[in-house]
Amino acid sequence: MLGKRLLSRVGSCGLAFMLCMQAGCLQMFHPVDPLPPEEVRDLLQVPTACKNGVYVFFLQGIDPLDLSNLKGLHDYVRSLGYIKTYFGLPFHAFYFEKEILAIRKREPNARIVLVGFSYGAGLIRDLACGLGKHGIDVDLLVYIDGVEVDSRPLIRPKNVGKVVNILANNRGDELFVCEAENVRYDDVYHFGTVTHPKTLRMLVRELGEVALRFPVVTDAPPVVPGVIVPTPQMLPAPKPTTKRGEWDFLQPDGNAGVVTGSKPTTAAFGMPPATLGQK
């Protein structure tokens, strides 16, 4: 009897462990705390058409349980109106390259943003370099506490507009990236850099700047400084050129406006003038 109970408990613990091994089960350790509304007010004023022209790709490192909660950061960016976002694991890097090539083919003005965490930072570096061989520019590249892959440091590829390099508190200056905005947090370790409030503020700011560079065609004419466009005014109704008689409503349209006196004309009754009033 005791053996069956022990076996049942072991089985239950094993099942619970297997359920916990699902992807994303550790996101709760680093939740995303949304920024106050006043901090994202300017971003919410970015036209939706501009946001729809921005494609954001999040590439996870060797973090299958998503302890860093990079998926949560992806969802938060999507909640801000950037609906064209992608989230993938390291083996999705090849798919991301094919997808970006297809996007740029059908949307030449599309804006591309790459975000990589840990091992994924090195992968998005290689992804950006591969896109450069196809003549595709990347507007923003974000390294979140990236690690070197094959002892190759993180760099700013020539086809990348801006690089932001975020480091944890135990990283040294040797991991700074040349020609990049380097930020080191002094209060979090490796997995805490993804959902840090400064990371959220940085993405809000940078994505807004990228979105505003997306060209949007509008029907309104351009506003030229110093030129005052007159406001349309309602014109008064034109006045009649001839005076209408009091019995003109009885006349055909061709005779309207012809004044013949205060009495109705015989033409109004369809009779010759001479016959009217004859006995």
N, C-alpha and C positions, 0 to 999 in steps of 0.2 A: 504493500500500500504506500509506504514511504517512497519507494523507488518510483512509482507512477507520479506522485506529487512532485518529486524532484525533477523528473523528466519533463513534466508539464511546465514547471517554472523555467527550466533551461530553454525549452522550446519557445516560451513567451518572450524571454529575454533575447533569444536569437532573432525572433521575428521583429522585435522592437529595434534591434541593432540594424537589421537589414533595411527597415523603413527609414531609419536615421541616415543611412548611407545614400539616400536619394539626393540628387543635385539640388543645391540651394537650401538644404535643411539647417545650415548654420547661419543663415542671414540674420537671425534674431540677435546675434551677438554684436552686430554693427548696424543698427537700424538707421534709416535716412530720416533726419529731422528736417522737414521743409523749412525753408527760409521764411522770415516774416513777410507779409504782403508788401510792406513798404520797400523792401529790398528788391522785389521782382516786379514792381509796378512799371518801371521803364521797359522791361522785357515784354510785358504783356501788351504794350503799345506797339510792338513791332508788327507790321502787317502780316496777316496769315499767309498771304502769297509769298512773302519773303521766307518765312519759316518753312514752307513746303518746298522751297528750293534747296534746303540744307539736308544732307544725308550724313548721319552720325553712326559710326561703327565702333562698338565696344568689343574688345577682345580680351578675354579672361586669360590669366596665367595658369600655373599648375595649382588650381584651387577648385577641384571638382565639387566640393561641398559648399562653395561660395561663402567662405568665412568672411571674405572682404566685403561681400554684398555688392559686387559690381552690377549684378542684375537689378538691384534696388536703385542704384544710381541711374541705370538705363531707364527704368520706369519713371523716375523723377523727372528726367529730361523730357521724356515723352509727355508727361503731365503738363509741362510748360508750353506745349503746342508744337513740339518738334516730332511729328508723327512718323517721319521717315527715318527710323532708328533701327539698328541691327545689334544683336547680341550673340556672341559666339565663343566657343572654346578654342584652344590652340589649333585644332585640326580644321577649323572653319576659315583659316586665313586664306587658303586657296580659293574657297568659294567667294570670299569677300573681294578678292582681286577680279574674278570673273564678273561679279555683280557690278563693281564700280566701272569696269570697262563697258558693260552694257548700259549703265546709267549715263555715262558721259556720251555714248553714241546717240542716245535718244534725247538727252538734255545737255547740250554743250555748255550751258551756263550753270549747271548744277554745282553746288558747293560741297566739298568733301571734308569731313572731320574724322580723325582717327584717334581713338582713346584706348590705351593698352595698360594693363596692370601687371606688375611683376614680370614674369616670363613673356607675357603678352606684349610688353613694351618693345622688346627686341623684335617680336614678330611684326608689329606695325611699322617699325623702322624699315625692315626688309620689304614690307608691303608698299610703303611709300617709295622706296627706291625702285621697286619693280614697276610701279605706275609711272615713274619718271621716264622709264625707257619707252613707254607708249605716249609720251608727251602730255601726260595728265598731271596737273598741279593739285596739291593738297593744301587747303586753306589753313588747317589747324591740326597740329600733332601734339597729343598730350601723353606724356610718360608719367604714370603714377607708380612711384617707387620701383622703377624698372631695374631688372638685373641683366647683366651682360650675358649674351649668348655666344658660345664659342670664343670667349675672351675678346669679343668685339664690342667696343664701347658704344653707347648711344650717341647719335649724332643728329645734326640737322641736315637732311638731304637738300639738294639744291632746288628741288621742285616743291618745297614746303614753305608756305608763307610765314608761319609762326610756330614755335615750339615752346611748350610749357613743361618743365621738368619738376615734378613733385617728389620730395624725398622724406623718409621717415627720420626720427630723431637720432638713430644710430648710424646714419650715413655720413660719410666724409665729403670734403670738398672735391676729392678726386672724381666723384660721380657727377659733378656739374657738367652741363652740356654747353659747349661753345655756341654763341649766337642764339641763346635761348633764355627764357625767363625761368630762373631756378628758384624754387621755393622749398625750404626745409622746415618741417613742423617739429617743434620741440616737445610736444605733449602726446604723441602717438607713435606706435611702432608700425611694422610693415602692414599688417592687415587693417589698421585703423585709418590709413591715409585716404581710402576710397570715399568714405562717407563723412570725412571731416568737413565742418562748415566752410572752411576756406576753399576746399575743393568745389563745393557747391557754388560758392560766390564766383569763383574763377570761371566755371562753366557757364553760369548765367551771363557773365560779362562778355566772355569771348564768343559764345554762340550768338549773342545779340549783335555783336560787331560783324560776324560772318554773315548773318542773315541780312543785314542792311546793305551788304554789298551785292546781293542778288538783284539783277535788273528786273523791274516789274513795269510792264506796259500798261498805261492808263489812258482812258479816253479824254481826260481833261487836258486842255492846252497848258503848256509850261508857263509858269509865272515869271515874267521878266522884271527884274528889279528896276524901280523908277518909273514903270509904265502903269498908269491907272486905267483899268478897264471900266468903261462907263456901265452903270447899272441899267438894264433894260427898263424903259418907262412905258406905261400904257398910254396910247394915243387916243385923243377924244374922237368921238364918232363924227363923220362929216355932216355938215348941215345941208339941207335940201337947197337947191339952186333956185327953185320957183316956189311961190306961195300956193298952198293947197286950199281949195274951197271946202266949205262945210259939207257939200254934197258929193265930194269926190269919191267917197267910198262906193258910190253907185256906178261909177264909170269904169269902163274896161281899162286894163293896164296901160294901153297905148295912149289914153286920154288923161291919165292921172296927172295931177299937178297943173292942169289947165284951168285957170280961173275964168268963169263965164258969168259970175254974178252970184247973188245970194240964193237964187232959185235953181232948181235942177234943170239941166239942159235936156232937150228932147232926145238927144242921142243916147241919154242914159236909159231911155225906155225902148230904144230901137225903132223910133218913129221919126219921120221927117219933121223938122221944126214947124213947117207951115200947117200941118194937120193937127198939132196939139192945141187944144182949146177951141177948135172950130165946131160950130153947131151943125 
